[in-house]
Amino acid sequence: MKKEIFKILIVFLILSFLGFLTFPKLSVRLNPSESLPSISVSYSWANSSPYALEREVTNILEGGLGI
């Protein structure tokens, strides 16, 4: 009975040790990168207030883009 437990313990320790040795060698491909879609819009309107820009341009652009 004690020999069986000792054998199981030795096998477990060997497999654990091998797992720890190979873990750093895992490829980065196993963790895929995520790229989220993005858009950048810039506009200018000379001699206008920030409120007018938001009301006349920003709100319309956000509504059209679904933001």
N, C-alpha and C positions, 0 to 999 in steps of 0.2 A: 504494500500500500504506500509506504513512504517513498519507494523507488519510483512509483508511477507519478506521484506528486512532484518529485524532484525532476523527473524527465520533462514533465509539462512545464514546470517553472523555467528550466533551462531553454526549452524551445521558445517559450514566450519572450524571455530575455534576449535571445539571439534575434528573433524577428523584430522586436522593438528596436534593438541596436541598429539593425539593417535599415529599418524605416527611418530612424533619425539620420543615418548617413545619406540616404537618398533624397530626403525631403528638400534640401537646398538645391538639388539638381532639377527640380520640377521646372518645366518650361513656362515662360510667360504666356504662351498661347492658351494655357488653361484658364487664364483670367482675361477675357476679351475686353478691349477698350470700348468705351461708349462715347459716341460723339452725338451731341444733341444738335438739332437744326437751329440755326440762328439767322437773324436778318438785322442789318443795320441801315437806318434811314436817317439822313441829315437834310435839313432845310433851313433856310433863313428868310426872313421877311423884314426888310429895312423899316425902321421907325414904327415898330409895333410893340405893344405891351405883351408881357408874358401871358396874361389872361387871354388876349386876342389870339395869340399863337396856339394856345391850348384849345380854345373853343373852335377856331376856324381850321386848324391843320391837324393837331395831334389827335383830337377826338375822332376826326374823320378817318385818319390813317389807321388808328387802332381799331375802329369799327370795321374797316375794310379788310384788315389783316386778321381779324378775329382774336385780338388780344384782350 
